[in-house]
Amino acid sequence: MAQKNSRTKIVGAIVMGNVIEYYDFAIFGYLAAIIGANFFPSDDPAAATLASFGAFAAGALMRPIGAIAFGHLGDSLSRRSVLLLSILTMAVPTGLFALLPTYQQAGLAAPVALVLLRLIQGLSVGGEFSGSIVFANESGPSRFKGLMTAIATSGGLIGILLGGFVCYVVTAALDPADMQAWGWRIPFALSILISATGLYFRHGLDDTYEPPQHETAIPLLRLWRHHRAALLGAFGAIVGGTVFFYTLAVYSVGWTTAHAGLSNSDSLQIGTLVLAIGIVVFIGVGALADRVGAMRILRIGLILAILAAYPLYLAMSGGGYGMVLAGETLLFCILALILLPCYVLMVDIFPPDVRSTGLAISVNVAEGIVGGSMPVLLHFTVTRTGFILTPAVAIMLAAAISLAVIAFSPAWRRLRHPAAG
């Protein structure tokens, strides 16, 4: 299909959806204690916060369903329809959060409404990221696939940084009582502006895919009947990067506070700096993948993860602020060498008629089941065993699994990509 989209429109379209998704992820996490107090009142503040995180986690349960639904839409109708519908099903609930009555105002209806909105958002998350990756890969010349994928992926990092910045500004500008009463609504209300920007870029896009005219089987059935090896191969390949990401981006603040001698504020500051550096790193790795081959970079990244994770975590465990900053930065660079080329190559594992479904399911199952459980599993293991280098071992094992998959999986052996080196 001929492509008429301008480069600016494509970049805006693939970035903004992930900005919105991870902006919501960030503000819900930063405001969890306040949300818990307003919607899940309890004599125990920790219990209220836990209930708030439970409501957030409820959305994750919908990710596989969203992956199937949006994947089907992308393969049966158009890639553009996924981009438009996913941003709407993320934006509308996030904006409505700003208008929700609290438990004190509406009783049990308030937390019920909150959970329902989270469930709707979970559907969107199941299609947004994978949909943007597919569109990014199909919308430009093959020689720029790595760069386009990096641009799409960087939207998530931008969203996390933006969410943290907005919450910091609002919290600093208001006294605690006002923040508790109404200030928490401001970050959610601002999401409407971000969403409007995303819709502007996505409206009127030319599509990148035309579905088969005489195909009767639904994409999910075609995927299962004819491309199971590709589905399993994609899942196995992305596990390494998924475990790495959730260990580094989600669990690291608690780990460095408990085991590296840092204050919580120092740990958060380092995490923010590493994310900002990560945007540049991801773009650089994307451009590098287009020059030297995504497969070559993926192999190097997985090998580096196996070799470097343990010594870096060992150094960070007693090294202070500077060592933790250096260690997390190096780890994030290695993570970029894994995630970015893996996304580029996974798109080509699946043929176009099941690509949207295959990528959505493999990514969301990996993130929803494996990645989402990592912080809890790591915390439990470290607490029970006292072995503080458990995160390093988890990264090493997951990287070894993914390295074996790309070496021996039939789907990866069959993969013939121009950038595969």
N, C-alpha and C positions, 0 to 999 in steps of 0.2 A: 504494500500500500504506500502510495506516495506520501512523503512527509512535508508538510508546509508550516509546521510549528516553528516559531522563532526560537533561537537559543535561549533568550531571556525567559520566554514563556515556559519552555521545558524545564529550565533550572528552577524557576519559581514553583512550578507544579509539583516537581518531585521532592522539593525541600519542605514546603510549607505544611504538608500533611504530617510529616514526622515531627516538625517543630511543635505543632498543636498536640500531637499524641504525647510527646515526652514533656512538654510544658505542663500538661495536666498531671502526668506521672509525678513531676517534681513538686508542684504546689500541693497536691494531695498529701504527699509525704511530709513536706515542711510544715503543713498546717494540721497534721494528724491529731495532735493533742487538743487543739481548739475545736476541730470538727468532732472529736470524740466527746468533749464536754457539752457541745451544743446538741448533738443528736443521740448520744448514748450516755445519758447522765448516770453517774455512779459515785458511790462514796469513795471508791478507789480510782484516782486519776489514771493509774496504769491500766486498769481494766477498761476504762473508757477509751484510752488510746488504742488498746489492743482491739477493741470492737471496731474502731475506725479503720484500722488496718485490715480487719476482717472484711469490712465492706469494700475496701479497695481490692482485696484479693478475690472477692466474689466476681469481679469483672474478668479475672483470669480464667474462670471456669467456662466463660463463653468464647474464649479465643478459638478453640478447635471448631466450634460451631460456626463462628465467623469466618474461619479459614475455608471451610467447605462452602459456605454460602457465597462469599466474595470470590473464591476461586472459580466456582461454577459460573458466576456472573461474568468474570473476566474471560473465561474460555468459551462461553456460549453466546455472549452478547458483544462486549467490547471491553478493552482495558480502560478506556476513558470512563465508562460507567462506574467502575470500581473506584477510581480516583474521586469522582464526584460524590458518590453515595457514602464512601468511607469518611470523607471529611465532614459531611453533614451529620452522620450518626455519631461522630466524635464531638463536633462543635455544639450541637443543640443541647445535649445533656450537660456539657461543661458550662455553657452559658446559663442553663436553668439552675445549676447549683447556686448561683448568686441570688436566686429568687426563692429558694426553698425556705419554708418556715422551720423553726427549730423545734425540738421536742417540747420545750416549754410553751410554744405557741400552738402546736398542732398535735401534740401527743405522739402516739405510736405511728401515726401516718407519716411523720417526718423521717424517721429512719427507714421506713418501708420505701418511701419515695426515693431516698438517697440510694438505697441498694438497687432499686429498679433502674435508676439512671446509670449506675455503675455497670449493670448487666448489659444495657444498650451500648455503652462505651466499649465493653469487652468484645462485642460483635465487630465493632469498627477496628479495634486493634488487630483482630484476626485477619483483616484484609488490607489494612493501610500500608504497612511496611513492605510486605511482599509485593503488593500491587505497584508501589512506587519503584521497587527494584526492577520488576519486569518491564515497566514502562521506560525506565531509564536505559535499560539495555537495548530495548527495541527502537528507541526514538532517535538514535544518532548513528553515525558511522561506527563500524565494528572496532576501528582503531582507537575509539574514545570510550569503550565500554567501561574500563576501569575507572576513568575519571568521572563519568556520569554516575556510576554506582557509588563512588566516594562522595559525590555531592549529595545524593539522596540520603546516604547513611549519616552524613554530617548534620542533617536536619535534626536528628535525635539529640545529638550533643548540644546543638544550639538551643533546643527546647529546654533541656535540663538547666543550662546556664541561665536562660531567660527566666525560667520559673523561679530559680533561686534568687536571682537579682530582684525580681518584682516582690517576692516575699520579704526580702531583706529591707527594701525601700519602704514598703508599707508598714512593716513592723517597727522600723526606726522612726517613722513619721508619726505614729499613733501611740497613745499610752496603752498599757495592757488592757484596761477596761474597755476602751473603744475597739481595740483589736478583737477582743473576745466577743463583743456585742455585735459589731457590724463590719469591722475592718477586714475580716477574713473573706468577705464576699468580693472585695475589689479584685484580687487576682483572677477569680473565676469570671468576673464581668469583663475583664480585659481580654479574655480569650475570644470574645466576640469579634474584636478588631483583628486579631490574628487570623481567625477563621475567615473573615471577610476577605482578607488579603489572599488567603489560599484559594478561595472560590474564584476570585478575580483571575488568578493565573490558570486555574483548571477549566474555567468556562470557555467553551469554544475551541478546545484542543482537537486537533485531528488525531484520529486513532492510529495505533501502530499494528493492529491485527484485525483480520477479517475471518470470522469463524467459518468452518466448513458448512456448505449449504445443505448437504444431504446427509449429515451425520445425525443419527437418532439416539445413540447411547449417550447418557450424560457424562460429563468429563470425569467425575469421580469413578464411575464404573470403567471407563476406558483406562484411567490411570491404574486401577487395581488389576484389571485383566491383562494389560499389555506392558505396564511400566513399573511393576512392583520393585524390580531391582533398582531402578532409578530412584524410587521413593526411599527405599532403605539406604541406598548409597548416599543420598542427599542428607538424610537424617544423621547417619553415622559421621559424615564429614563435618557437619555444623556443630556437633556435640562439643568438640574441643574448644571452639571459639565461644560457644554459649556458656560453658562452665567457667571459662577464663573471664568472660565479661561480668557475669554475676558475682564471681568471687572478688574481682578487682573493683568493680563500680558500686556494688551494693554492700558487700561484707567488709570492705577494707576500712571504713571509718570506725566501726566497732572494734576491728582487730588492732588497728594502730593505736587506738585509745587504750585498749586493755593490755597490749603486749609490746608496744614500741615506746611507751613512756610519753605519749603526746596527750595534750588536752583535747577535748572534743572539738573546740573551735579550731585548733591547729590542724586536726585531722580533716575537718570540713574545708578549711582553706586549701590544704594540699589537694584534696579531691577536686575542688573547683579549678585550681591551676592546671591540674593534669587534664581535665576535660577540655579546657581552653587550648592547651597544647595539642590535644588529641584531634581537634578539628583540622589543624594544619597538617598533622601527621597523616590523617586519613586521606586528605586531598593529595598529599605527596605520594603515598603508597598507591593510590589509584592511578596517578600519572605514570608511576614506575611500572605498574602492572601492564600498562599499554605498551611499554617499551621493551621490557625483558620477558614478559609472559607471566600470567596469573598463576599457573601451576607451579612454576619455579619458586615464586615468592611464597606460595602457600606451604610448600615443602620446607623451605627455609624457616618460616615462622613456626611451624609445628616442631621442628627439630630444636630451634632456639628455646621454645617453651619447655621442652623436656630437659634441656641442659641448664637453663638459666633460672627457672622458677625457684628451685630450692636455695641456691646460694643468695639470690636477691632477697628472698624472705628471711633468710638467716641474717643477712646484713641489716635488714630493716628492723629486726626484732630488738636490737639494742643500739641502733645507730643515731637516734635523735631525728630532729626535724629535717636537716639537710639530707641525711641518708634515706629517709622515707620518701622525700620529694624526688630524689634521684632514682630510687628503686621503683617507685610507682610510675614514673615517667618512662623508664626503660621497659617496664612490664606492659605499659599501654602501647608503646611502639611495637613490641612483639605481638600484642593482641591485634593491632591494625594489620600486621603482616599475615595474620590468619583469617580474620573475619572478612576483610575487604575482598581478597582474591577468591575466597570461598563463595561469597555471594555472586561474584562475576561468573564463576564456573558452574554453580548450581543452576543458573538460568538455562544453560545450554545442555544440562543433563536431560531436561524434559523437552519433548517436541512442542511446537507452538500450541497445539490443540489441547494440551493438558498442562501447559507451563504454569499458568496462574494457579491452578488447583494444586499441582505438585509442590511448587515452592511455598505456597501458603501453608499447606499441611505440614511439610517437613520443618519449616522454621518455627511454626507456632507450637507444634508438639515438643520440639526441643526446648523452646523457651518456656512454655507453660508448665511442662512436667519436670524436665531436668534442671533448667536454669532457675525456675521459680523456687525449687526446693533446696537449692544449694546453700543460701544463707542459713536456713534452719538446720540443715544437716551439718554444716561446718561448725556452727555454734554449739550444737549438741556434742559433736565429736571432740572438739577442743575442750569443752567443759568437762566431759566425762573422762577423757584420757589425759588431759594436761599437755598434750602434744601440740604446741602452738604453731608448728609448721605444717599442719594439716592442709591449709589452703594451697601451699606449694605442691603437696603430693596430689591433691585433687586436680590441679592444673596439668601436672605431668601425666597422670593417668589418662585424663580426657584427651590430651594432645596425642598420646601414643595410640589411643583408639582411632582417632581421626586419621592419623598417619597410616595406620594399617588399612583403614577403609579405602583411602584414595590409592593405596598401592595394590590392593587385591580385589576390590569390588568390581564386578563385571561392568557396572554402569560407568565407573570412572575409567576403566580400561578402554571402553568404547568411545569415551569422550574425545572428540576431535575438534579442538577449539583453536582458532588462529593464534590466540595469545597463550596457548598452553606450553609454549617453549619446547 
